[in-house]
Amino acid sequence: MSTPVNIAGLRQHAQRRLPRMFFDYIDGGAFSEATLRCNEVDFDALALRPQILRDVSRRDLSVSVLGQKQSLPLILGPVGFAGMFWKEGEVAANRAAAAAGIPFCLSTMSICPVKRVSASAERPVWFQSYILRDRGLSKALLDRAAACGVTVVVVTVDTAVSGLREKDVANGFRLASRLGPRAMLDLARHPSWCWQIAGRGMPLLGNFPAETGATLMSQSQRITANIDPALTWADLAELRTNWPGKLIVKGIMTADDAERALDVGADAIVVSNHGGRQLDGAPSTISVLRRIVERVAGRAEVLLDGGIRRGSQVVKALALGADAVLLGRAYAFGLAAEGEAGVSRAIEMIATEIDITLALMGFNSVAELRAAGLDAFEKTEGRP
């Protein structure tokens, strides 16, 4: 088996190691997956401008996010069920992020509980949350996170209903209350995964009480059904009033919604279409980023996710005004392939590509790149 040299290589390793239902959960998107594809393809329309014979001997990839300096313009975004990709996967990812000097955001739908993950590294974790119909359960989740030292909450707001991911339907993942014969046979074909993950029984979601379900599948069904489809800006404003820490709103795709998020007190927004997993046919995140940045006009930090597989894509997002980007599938593939080492490898791959891209563009730092803005791009049809 060849050593992976990029995220695509980690994806191939992950595909070999994982049962199909879990690989497809990471890899798949909604309906025809048009938005999933656009998230990656639309980066290619942007041509970078090289500048030669410039002293680029002292490069600095650091940025500041929410008042905290970090070594790279990267954040490990929330990925549900990460503990099913590798034993204690959320702990492994958090440790890799801490070692790289970047934040890790724990998904509500994690296998490891927030207390365990928070204790696994010195750097505080971020916590991703939904607003549930059961407001008492929502409050309990945030209270528990705060008690574990969480000061940054990322509220996902683009899941009024769950997007239909046809690969998950075919696999029975998250739609059935228990595994069927086909899924059980697939698990049996991956003995090393079974031994590591399910050797002592199938894990459960770590942040929810036992009454939410006796199996991972039934828990997932019940929590997904509990996400409030009647959620409004007033509910977000109420959460802002009650949460004492930093608030990030994830799922913004229009300038108008960005401004409304700021009006209710968001400290940052994430330009996100949920990785193409919700509204299929929505635009790519990179294609709407500049309009949102212009409307926000420095009043809050703007983060971006969706389609990041290469350092050059990170560079393009930063040049268009993003303060940093969130990695999702990119690090999940590394986690599924090699655990903590694979996450570290994914971060290192993208960081190396960012560094090389900046140097060949004639920039010494992310700050110089962001100051250049649109001048970082060639004047072609693909220029934003």
Secondary structure, DSSP 4 states (H G I P E B T S, - for coil): -PPP-SHHHHHHHHHHHS-HHHHHHHH--STT-HHHHHHHHHHHTPPB----S---SS-B--EEETTEEESSSEEE---TTGGGTSTTHHHHHHHHHHHHT--BEE-TT-SS-HHHHHTTSSSPPEEEE--BS-HHHHHHHHHHHHHTT--EEEEE-S-SS----HHHHHHTTTTSSS--HHHHHHHHT-HHHHHHHHTTS----TTS-GGG-SSHHHHHHHHHHHB-TT--HHHHHHHHHH--SEEEEEEE-SHHHHHHHHHTT-SEEEE--GGGTSSTTPPPHHHHHHHHHHHHTTSSEEEE-SS--SHHHHHHHHHTT-SEEEESHHHHHHHHHHTHHHHHHHHHHHHHHHHHHHHHHT-SBHHHHHHHGGGGB-SSTT--
